[in-house]
Amino acid sequence: MVRYDWAIPDMPTFCGCGAKNNIDHALACKKGGYPILRHNAIRDTTALIMREAGCVDVQIEPSLQDCSNDSSLHQHTNKQAGARLDVSARGIFGTFERTFCDVRVSHPNCPSNVFKPIADIYKEHEAAKKREYEERVLQTEKGSFVPVVLTTSGGMGPACKNMLKRLAQKIAKKRGERYSDVINHLRTRIRFSLLRGVLVALTGERGTPSHKSDKVNEDHDMYSVNF
């Protein structure tokens, strides 16, 4: 339904934020925190795959070194103190090389993307991530940077595909399995993580609980304490 933008039966007419509701709005609306849940699911799955591939020093949300006073960096580079990326690990492309990844999940049918070819969407978002972080990672962290760009329909950007292929090669060699089986398995895991986030965004609650529900919860809490 998401890929073909088909209507979902019995979907609420209006979102909890007050806007008219449909699939495109549900996948873009920030009320309820569902875009963050979707993003974090991909982040955590990526980190888990890195560990399975034998990468070391795998970190979630690693801090970047301070570069606020570095005038040599490009003007579009994010120089914010305390900035973090989503995942980092050593051993993906080189034994000692540290690779940093930052995740972005975009909905291809949102107003800003709906008239763009899917390849251009990946290219645009990868370029935006590289503009913001790549030079900082290269110059300050002395590592490499991979923008992990996906769409809610299940597609992956070129940089994400290349990294996943590299991780699949390492896992296949480590376990003595066929590369084709491993890469299919990794793609499926990434897409199922994405699918769970999409389904939660489509079915999750964004409205304010009724007073009746609050009263039931209060009574339940009192019962639990007294018991």
N, C-alpha and C positions, 0 to 999 in steps of 0.2 A: 504493500500500500504506500509506503514512504517513497520508494523509488519511482513509482508511477503517479504519485500524488493523488491516489484514490481517496474518496471520502470514507471516514470511519463511521459506521452506524451508531446512533445514540450518543454521539459526541456532544458535550455541552455547547450551547450556542455562544456563550460568552465565557471568557477566561476569568479567573479570580482577580486579575489585574484590571478588569473592566473592558478590555478590548474584545472585538469579535473573534471567536475561536475557530481555528481550523488546524490542520496538521502543521502547516508552515509556521503559524504563530506558536503552537505548543512546543515546537522544537527550538524556537528562538527566545521565548519568554524567559526572563531571568527570575521571575517570582517562583519561589519554592526551591531555588538553588539547583535545578535539574541540569543545566549546562555544566555546572561545576562537578556534579556527580559523574556525568558522562566523560568529562575531561579526566577526572581522577581515575576512573576505571581503566582508561587507556594507559595512563601513566603507570599505574600499578602493574598491569599486565606486561608492559614493556620491561619494567624492572625485573619481574619474575623470569621472563624469557632470557634476559641478559645473564642472570644467575645460572640458569639451566645450561647456557652456552659456555659456562666456565669463566665468565668475566669476573674480575676482582674489583674491590672497592666500589661496589654498586651502591649508589646513594639516591634517595628520593629527595627532591627539592634541595640540591646542594647550593650553598652560598657562593657567590662570586667575590673575588678579591676587589677591594675598593679601587676605583679608577676615576673618581670624581675630579681629580686634578690633572688627569692626563689629557693634554690639549692635542695630542697627535691622533686621537681617535676621531672617526668621522662624526659629523654633527648629528647624524640620525642615530648614532649608537646610544643605547640605554646606559647611562653612566650612574644611575641611581645607586647610592650606597645601600648595601644589604639586599641587592637584587638576587633572585634565585631562579634557576632553571628547573625543569621538571625531573630529569633523571641524568645521572652521569655514571660512567663505568670505564674501567681500563681493560684493554684486550680485545675490543671489537675489531679495530682495523690494524692495530699494532700492539705488541706485547706490553709496552709501557705507556702507550698513548692514551690519554684520557679523552673520552668523547662525551659531549654534553648534548642533551636532547630537550627540545621544548615542544609540547603538544598543542595542536590546534584542531578542533573539530568544527567544521563549517557545514551549514545546511545549504545544498545547492539550489533549492527553490525559494530561498529568502529573497526579499526585494533587491538586495544589492548583487545577487548572483544569478537571478532567474534568466537573464538574457545572455549570460556568458557561457561559452563552451566549457565543459568540465575540465579540460586540460588547462585552460586559462585560469580557472579558479585555483587549482593546485599551484600553478606557477606564481600567481599573485600572492598567495598566502605564504609560500616558501620564501619568496623574495622579501616579504615584509618581516618575517622572522629573522632572516639572515641580515637584513639591514639593521635590525635592532640589537642582535647579539653576536653575530659571527666574528666581527673584527675584535670585539672585547674578549671573546674566548680565545681567538688566535694569538692576540698580542699580550693579554694579561694572564690567561690561564695556560697558555702554550699547549692548547688542546685542539680538538676538532669539534665542529658543531653540525648537528643534524636536525632540521625542522621536521617534526613528525606531524604531517598534515593529513587529515582524513575527512571524509564527508559522511553525513548521517545515512547516506544510501549504501555505505559499505566500501567505498573506494579509498585508495591510498595514493598519496603523492609520490613522485619519483624518488625523492630522497628517503622516504619511509620504506619504500619497496627495496631499495638497494641495501639499506641497513638490515632489513628482515632477511634478505638473501644471505648476507654475510653471517648473521646469527644462525641461520638454518645450516649453512656449511659447517660451522663449528659444532653444532649439536649433532649433525649427521656423522661427522668424524669421531666425535667423542663417544657416541653410542653404537657406532657401526651400523647405522641405518641408512636407507636410501634417501638421498637429498630430496627427491620429488615428494616422498611421503612426509618428510619433516617440514618442508616449506608449505605444503597444503595444510598441515596441522597448525602451524603458526598463524597462517592467514585466517584459518577458521577461529582460532582462539581470540585473535584481535577483533574479528567481526562479531563474535558472540558477546564480547565485552561491550562493544559499541551498540549492539542490538539491545542488550539489557538496559543501557542508558537511554536509548531511544524509547523503549517501551515504558519505562518509568516516567519519562517526560510526557508521553501521550496519555498516560492513565493516572498519574499522580495528582494529588490534591493541591490546589493553589488558593482556594478560598479560605475564609475565616471559619473555624469550627463554631457550630451553634451553641447557645447557652445550655441547651438540653444535653449536648454531648459533654460540655464542661462539667455539668452537674453529675452526670454518670461517672466521669473520671474521678471527681472529688469523692463521691460515695465509695467508689472502688478503693481509692487510696486509704480512706478512713477505715474501711473494712479490713484491709491488709494490715494496717498498723495495729488495730484492736485485736485482731486474730493472733 
